[in-house]
């Protein structure tokens, strides 16, 4: 299996480059290799590489900055995936694309399914939704994986920030009204690889019968506050913490240029029923990540 991976330097892309290597040859590109705003070069690279599978883990993820840089966010998150999907179809290659829980408005009181209506609250969410739609318009063998609250101890995500804050502040204010499904990047990459392994020896035919949007996040849901409490409990170097108290706060206490959806837990049952694999619970994944 020949795999072309975009976004190799991100939290997920870094894990994917290593995990997907077990399936065949991986040609991985990052920001320094290609500007995804250059759509002509992007298509040329794909057609020259001739992959069996394109995995797009790249994205414009600066949620607040996207409010001022809408054109760039749309080019990277919407137009580039459309080009990838169309080129994949021309090559009879699979297009695997990651999207986000931010396509929802967060007003539902239970976990979101793939059938729920989308309604992004910010430019980032809209750009990712447009990317989903662009991929679907290719009518090729595409799979879109919506995920939530992705973290790794390599990057500067929520887990790393909480650990850093706990070493510099005695009191931490963490929002309690945001609820999601925390997703460890390594577990997401490993589950992606298992899904792709099941598609051999004919990935295009396999995914042609399973086209569509799937939710894939850590099983279960938790508030940011309770997630932070579990992070500190599992911290392998608790002796370095000076934090004595976590205080609940509201999202409204921290005004930002971009609105955040409050409740975006994902129902991932469709993915597990279709592909026979699933992510671990968010608690188990966090325990594994912290012990790594």
C-alpha positions as CSV (number, residue, x, y, z in Angstrom):
1,X,0.0,0.0,0.0
2,X,1.4,3.4,-1.0
3,X,0.3,6.2,1.3
4,X,0.6,9.9,0.8
5,X,0.3,11.7,4.2
6,X,-0.3,15.4,4.6
7,X,0.3,17.2,7.9
8,X,3.3,15.1,9.2
9,X,4.4,17.7,11.8
10,X,1.0,18.0,13.6
11,X,0.0,16.0,16.7
12,X,-1.9,13.5,14.7
13,X,0.3,13.5,11.6
14,X,3.5,12.7,13.6
15,X,1.8,9.6,15.0
16,X,0.3,8.6,11.6
17,X,3.7,8.7,9.8
18,X,5.0,6.1,12.3
19,X,1.9,4.0,12.6
20,X,1.0,3.8,8.9
21,X,4.6,2.6,8.0
22,X,3.5,-0.9,9.0
23,X,1.1,-0.9,6.0
24,X,3.6,0.0,3.3
25,X,5.5,3.0,2.0
26,X,4.5,6.4,3.5
27,X,5.4,9.6,1.7
28,X,4.8,12.3,4.3
29,X,4.7,16.1,3.8
30,X,4.5,19.0,6.2
31,X,4.3,22.7,6.1
32,X,7.9,23.2,5.0
33,X,7.4,20.8,2.1
34,X,4.3,22.2,0.7
35,X,2.1,25.3,1.1
36,X,-1.5,23.9,0.9
37,X,-2.7,27.3,-0.4
38,X,-0.9,26.4,-3.6
39,X,-3.6,24.2,-5.1
40,X,-1.9,23.6,-8.4
41,X,1.3,22.3,-6.8
42,X,-0.8,20.2,-4.5
43,X,-2.5,18.4,-7.3
44,X,0.7,17.9,-9.2
45,X,2.3,16.3,-6.2
46,X,-0.6,13.9,-5.8
47,X,-0.7,12.9,-9.5
48,X,3.1,12.4,-9.5
49,X,3.2,10.4,-6.4
50,X,0.3,8.1,-7.5
51,X,-0.7,6.9,-4.0
52,X,-3.2,4.1,-3.2
53,X,-4.3,6.1,-0.2
54,X,-4.2,9.8,0.6
55,X,-4.4,10.7,4.4
56,X,-5.0,14.3,5.1
57,X,-4.1,15.2,8.7
58,X,-3.2,18.8,7.8
59,X,-5.4,21.7,8.8
60,X,-5.5,25.4,9.6
61,X,-6.3,25.0,13.3
62,X,-5.8,28.5,14.8
63,X,-9.5,28.9,15.7
64,X,-9.4,32.5,16.9
65,X,-7.0,33.8,14.2
66,X,-9.3,32.2,11.6
67,X,-11.8,34.9,12.3
68,X,-9.4,37.4,10.7
69,X,-7.8,35.0,8.2
70,X,-10.9,33.5,6.8
71,X,-9.5,33.2,3.2
72,X,-6.5,31.2,4.4
73,X,-8.6,29.0,6.6
74,X,-11.0,28.3,3.7
75,X,-8.2,27.6,1.3
76,X,-6.4,25.1,3.6
77,X,-9.4,23.5,5.3
78,X,-11.9,23.5,2.4
79,X,-10.4,24.0,-1.0
80,X,-7.2,21.9,-0.5
81,X,-9.2,18.8,0.7
82,X,-11.4,19.2,-2.4
83,X,-8.4,19.1,-4.6
84,X,-7.0,16.1,-2.8
85,X,-10.3,14.2,-3.1
86,X,-10.7,14.9,-6.8
87,X,-7.1,13.9,-7.5
88,X,-7.7,10.7,-5.5
89,X,-10.7,9.8,-7.6
90,X,-8.7,10.3,-10.8
91,X,-6.1,7.9,-9.5
92,X,-8.6,5.4,-8.0
93,X,-7.1,6.2,-4.7
94,X,-8.8,6.4,-1.3
95,X,-9.1,9.8,0.4
96,X,-9.1,9.8,4.2
97,X,-9.8,13.1,5.8
98,X,-10.0,14.3,9.4
99,X,-12.7,16.8,10.4
100,X,-13.9,18.2,13.7
101,X,-16.6,18.4,16.3
102,X,-16.6,22.1,15.7
103,X,-19.0,21.6,12.7
104,X,-21.7,21.4,15.4
105,X,-23.1,24.3,17.5
106,X,-22.9,22.4,20.8
107,X,-26.5,22.9,21.8
108,X,-27.4,19.2,21.9
109,X,-27.7,17.6,25.3
110,X,-26.5,14.2,24.2
111,X,-23.7,12.9,22.0
112,X,-23.8,13.9,18.3
113,X,-24.4,11.3,15.6
114,X,-23.5,11.6,11.9
115,X,-27.2,12.3,11.2
116,X,-27.3,15.4,13.3
117,X,-27.5,18.8,11.6
118,X,-24.3,20.8,11.4
119,X,-24.2,24.5,12.4
120,X,-20.7,25.8,12.9
121,X,-20.3,28.8,15.3
122,X,-17.0,30.0,13.9
123,X,-14.9,30.4,10.7
124,X,-12.8,27.4,11.6
125,X,-15.8,25.1,12.0
126,X,-17.3,26.4,8.8
127,X,-14.1,25.9,6.9
128,X,-13.9,22.3,8.1
129,X,-17.5,21.6,7.1
130,X,-16.8,23.1,3.7
131,X,-13.9,20.6,3.4
132,X,-16.2,17.7,4.2
133,X,-18.6,18.9,1.5
134,X,-15.8,19.3,-1.0
135,X,-14.6,15.8,-0.4
136,X,-18.1,14.4,-0.8
137,X,-18.5,16.3,-4.1
138,X,-15.6,14.3,-5.6
139,X,-17.8,11.2,-5.4
140,X,-14.7,9.1,-5.0
141,X,-13.8,6.5,-2.3
142,X,-13.6,9.0,0.6
143,X,-14.0,8.6,4.4
144,X,-14.3,11.6,6.7
145,X,-13.4,11.1,10.3
146,X,-14.8,13.7,12.7
147,X,-12.8,13.8,15.9
148,X,-12.7,15.8,19.1
149,X,-10.3,17.4,21.5
150,X,-7.2,15.8,20.0
151,X,-4.1,15.8,22.3
152,X,-0.6,14.4,22.6
153,X,2.1,15.0,25.1
154,X,4.3,16.1,22.2
155,X,2.3,19.1,21.2
156,X,0.9,22.1,23.0
157,X,-2.6,20.8,23.4
158,X,-4.8,20.8,26.5
159,X,-3.1,18.0,28.4
160,X,0.4,19.6,28.0
161,X,-1.0,23.0,29.0
162,X,-2.7,21.7,32.1
163,X,0.5,20.0,33.2
164,X,2.5,23.2,32.5
165,X,0.0,25.4,34.3
166,X,0.0,23.1,37.4
167,X,3.7,23.7,37.7
168,X,3.5,27.4,37.7
169,X,0.1,28.3,39.3
170,X,-1.4,27.4,42.7
171,X,-5.0,28.0,41.5
172,X,-6.2,27.0,38.0
173,X,-9.5,28.2,36.5
174,X,-10.8,25.6,34.1
175,X,-14.1,25.8,32.2
176,X,-16.7,23.4,33.4
177,X,-19.4,24.1,30.7
178,X,-17.4,22.7,27.7
179,X,-18.0,18.9,27.3
180,X,-16.3,16.8,24.6
181,X,-14.7,13.4,23.8
182,X,-10.9,13.7,24.4
183,X,-8.9,11.9,21.8
184,X,-5.3,10.7,22.1
185,X,-3.5,11.3,18.8
186,X,-1.7,8.0,19.0
187,X,-4.9,6.0,19.6
188,X,-6.5,7.8,16.7
189,X,-3.6,7.0,14.4
190,X,-3.5,3.3,15.5
191,X,-7.2,2.9,14.9
192,X,-6.8,4.6,11.5
193,X,-4.1,2.1,10.6
194,X,-6.3,-0.8,11.7
195,X,-9.1,0.5,9.5
196,X,-6.8,0.8,6.5
197,X,-5.4,-2.7,7.2
198,X,-8.8,-4.2,6.8
199,X,-9.1,-2.7,3.3
200,X,-6.3,-4.8,1.8
201,X,-5.9,-6.0,-0.9
202,X,-8.3,-3.5,-2.6
203,X,-8.5,-0.3,-0.6
204,X,-10.5,1.6,-3.3
205,X,-13.1,-1.1,-3.6
206,X,-13.4,-1.5,0.1
207,X,-13.9,2.1,0.9
208,X,-16.1,2.7,-2.1
209,X,-18.7,0.6,-0.2
210,X,-18.1,2.6,3.0
211,X,-18.1,6.2,1.8
212,X,-19.2,8.9,4.2
213,X,-18.7,10.7,7.5
214,X,-17.9,8.8,10.7
215,X,-17.3,10.0,14.2
216,X,-14.1,8.8,15.8
217,X,-13.2,10.2,19.2
218,X,-12.3,8.9,22.7
219,X,-15.3,6.9,23.9
220,X,-17.4,8.7,26.5
221,X,-17.4,12.4,27.4
222,X,-16.2,14.7,30.0
223,X,-16.0,18.4,30.9
224,X,-12.8,20.4,30.6
225,X,-12.7,20.7,34.4
226,X,-13.0,17.0,35.1
227,X,-10.6,16.2,32.3
228,X,-8.0,18.5,33.9
229,X,-8.6,16.9,37.3
230,X,-7.9,13.5,35.8
231,X,-4.8,14.8,34.0
232,X,-3.4,16.0,37.3
233,X,-4.3,12.8,39.1
234,X,-2.4,10.7,36.5
235,X,0.6,13.1,36.3
236,X,3.6,10.8,36.7
237,X,5.5,13.7,38.2
238,X,3.0,15.0,40.8
239,X,5.9,16.2,43.0
240,X,6.5,19.0,40.4
241,X,2.9,20.4,40.8
242,X,2.4,23.5,42.8
243,X,-1.3,23.7,41.9
244,X,-3.5,23.3,45.0
245,X,-6.9,23.9,43.6
246,X,-8.9,23.7,40.4
247,X,-11.7,26.3,40.2
248,X,-14.7,25.9,37.8
249,X,-15.2,28.7,35.3
250,X,-17.5,29.4,32.4
251,X,-16.6,29.8,28.8
252,X,-18.1,33.3,29.0
253,X,-15.4,34.2,31.6
254,X,-12.7,33.9,28.9
255,X,-13.9,35.9,25.9
256,X,-12.3,34.9,22.5
257,X,-12.7,36.2,18.9
258,X,-14.3,32.8,17.9
259,X,-17.3,31.3,19.7
260,X,-16.8,27.7,21.0
261,X,-19.5,25.1,20.9
262,X,-20.2,23.9,24.5
263,X,-21.3,20.3,24.2
264,X,-19.7,18.3,21.4
265,X,-19.4,14.7,22.7
266,X,-19.4,12.3,19.7
267,X,-21.4,9.1,19.3
268,X,-18.9,6.7,17.5
269,X,-21.0,3.6,17.2
270,X,-21.4,3.9,13.4
271,X,-17.6,3.7,13.0
272,X,-17.2,0.6,15.2
273,X,-20.1,-1.1,13.5
274,X,-18.8,-0.5,10.1
275,X,-15.1,-1.1,10.6
276,X,-15.0,-3.4,13.6
277,X,-12.6,-1.3,15.6
278,X,-12.9,1.6,18.0
279,X,-10.9,3.9,20.2
280,X,-10.5,3.1,23.9
281,X,-12.5,5.2,26.5
282,X,-11.0,8.6,27.0
283,X,-10.0,7.6,30.6
284,X,-8.1,4.5,29.4
285,X,-6.4,6.4,26.6
286,X,-5.3,9.2,29.0
287,X,-3.9,6.6,31.4
288,X,-1.9,5.1,28.5
289,X,-0.7,8.5,27.3
290,X,0.4,9.6,30.7
291,X,2.3,6.4,31.3
292,X,4.0,6.5,27.9
